[in-house]
Amino acid sequence: MELIKLKNLTKTYGTKKKITALDGFDLTVQKGEMLAIMGRSGSGKSTVLNLIAGIDQLGGGTYFFEDTDMSKVTGDKLTRFRRDQIGVVFQHFALIDDYTVYQNIALPLKLSKTPKAEADQKIKKIAAELEITPLLQKYPKELSGGEAQRTAIARAVVTEPKLILADEPTGALDEETGKKIMQVFHNLHEKGNTLVIVTHDPAVAASCERTVRIRDGKNEA
């Protein structure tokens, strides 16, 4: 069953000097799939991720999330969509320095006004699954790269979103740590999660079920 369908996506940035990020890109993602979007820097792959996440607005084309036409979702509805349906893992972790690991993971639950006792249970459960329970009272500056990325993953999945998006999740890590992080994603996939991973790393792409290649904002043949 289709979770995402993108058709003929276009996106430009700038006013006087326009930069074309996407130029007729197509993508379909099935529920429960682990998919890689692979391309060089500047190919448009991160733009695709931002459009799927509702972080950026469509320039042209269509985007359906299940049966919802996302071009018609705006304002508070779009905020709720991003909060409840999507979990995003960024390359450089994007953790809040003044928050503990526990508080960073708790952030999306706080935004969704999850009751404190329920939130605590969810945080402890995902921390145990990702093997970061001993780190819950530490701060980001006290973490290794792998620990920080596990924390970022925990924050992204603690709300049990329908889709997990990862933007170059191993890009800031050494090779061995990167392999461990990819195993975390595989474990999530085995539990039925849908994942879309943006990468330029052939090894990361090869570990996914399917790879879609993008070049100059278009599907690469």
N, C-alpha and C positions, 0 to 999 in steps of 0.2 A: 504494500500500500504506500502511495506517495505521501511523504511529509512535506516536501518542498518542490515547487516547480517554478523555475525561472525561465522566461522566454524573451529573447531578443533584448536583453538588458543593455541600456546605454547610460553613460554617466560622464559628464564633463565638469571640470572645475575651472574657476576663474571667470573674469568678465572681459577685460580687454584682450588678454592672451589666454585663450581657452586651451585646456589640456584634456585630451580624451583619455579617460581611465578605462571605460568599457565601451565596446563597439559591437553590440549584437551578440552578447554572451548568453548561452543556454546551459541550464543545469537542472537535473532531476535527482532528488535524494529520496530513497526509500526508508520507511520506518525501520529502525534497527540496523541500518547500514553504517559501516565505518569507511568513510570516503576521504581521499586526499585531493586537494586542489593544488597542483604543482605548477610553478612558473618562476622565472627569474625576477629579481627585484624590479619593480615598476611595471610588471606585466598586467596588474589589475586584480591580483588574487585577494589582497587585503580589502580592496574596495568591495568585492563580492561578499566577503565576510561581513563587512560593515552594513551592507544593504540587507543581508539576511537577518542580522541582529536588530535591525531597525534603528541603528545608530546614525545612518545616513539616509537621505531621501532618494527615491528612484528618479533617474533622469528621463528614462523612457523604457518601454517594455512592460512585462507583467511579472508579478511575484505572488504566488499563492502559497500560503502556509496551511496545509490541509485544505479546507474548502474556503478559506478566508482570503479575499483579495486585499493584500497588504497595502495597495495604493490608496485604499479608502480608510485605513486605520490611522488615526491622528490623535494628538492631544493625550488625554488621560488613558484612552484605550491603548495607545501605542506604548505608553509608559508601563502599563500593566502587562502588555505582551512581552516587553523586554524583561520585566521582573519575573514573570511567572513561567514563561515558555522557553527562555533562552539562557544558557549559561556560557559565559565567555572566559577563555583562558588566554592571557596575553603573554607575549614573549618575555617581557621584562617584569612579569609578576603583578605589577600595579597594586602592591599592598600598601596599606596606610602605615607609615612608620611609627606613629604614636599609638597605634592599636596593637594589642597582643595578637598572637595567632588566633586565639579563641574569638577575640573581638572582630578580627578581619573576616573569619568564617561566618560570624553571626550577622554581619552587615545586611545581606539580602533578606534574612529572616526578620531583622528589625524593620526594614523597609516595608515588608509585607505584613507587619504587625502580628507576627506569629507569637502566641503566648509564650512567656518566658520558660516555663517548664518543658513545653514541647520543643522549643528552640534548643534548649540545653541537651535534650535527648538526641535531637538530630545532629547537633555539633559533635557530641561525643561518639555517636555511631559512625559518622563519616571520618572522624579523626582516627578511630580505631581501624577502619577499613584501609585508610591510606598510611597507616603506621606513623602517625604524627602526634599521638596522644601525649608523649612526654614533652612536646613542644608547645602545648596550648598556652602556657603563661609566658612564653618568650616573645621577644619583639623581632620584627623583620631583620634588623641589623645583626641579630644574633644567629641567624639562620644561614646554612649553606645554600647554594643555588638550587640544589635538588629539593631541599626542605622548603624553600620559598615557593618553588613551583608546585609541590604537593599541597601547600597551603592554598595557593591560588586555585588549584583544581578543586579542593574541598569547598572553597567559597562558591565556585561556579556550579557545583552539583548538589549542594546541601538542600536546595529547594526542590530537587528532583524535576528539573526542567525536561521538556520533551526533546530538546536539541542541545548538544554541547558543541560549541565552536572553539577551536584552538588556533591561534595565530602564531606560527613559528614557535611551538611550545618547547622545542629543544634548542632553539637558536642561540640562547645565552648560556648553554650548558656544555660541559665537556662530554666526550663521546660516551663514556661509561654511564654517566648520570642520565644522559639523554635516553639511553636504552632502558634504564629503569623507569623513567617517566613514560616512555611508550608502553611499557608493560602495565603501568597504571591505567592508561587509556584502553588497552586490550581487556583488562579486567572489567572496566566499566562497560565495554562493548559486549562482553560475554553475559552481562547481567541484563542486556536488552536495550541499552542506551544507544541513541543515534548520535554519531560523531562526524563532524566535518573538520578536517585538519588542513590548514593552509601551510605549505612548506615549499622550500626550494631544495630540500635534502632528498636525494633519490632513495636512501635507506629508509627514511620515514615513510615516504610514499609507497615503497614496496611492501611495507608491513601492513598497509591498509588493504581492504577488500578490493577497492577499485580506485583508479586515479584518473582525474580529469585534468588535462593540461590546458593552460591558458597562455596566450602570447599576444602582446599588444592589444589587450582587452577583448580578444576573440578566442573561441575554442580552437585549439591547435589540432589539426587533422592527424 
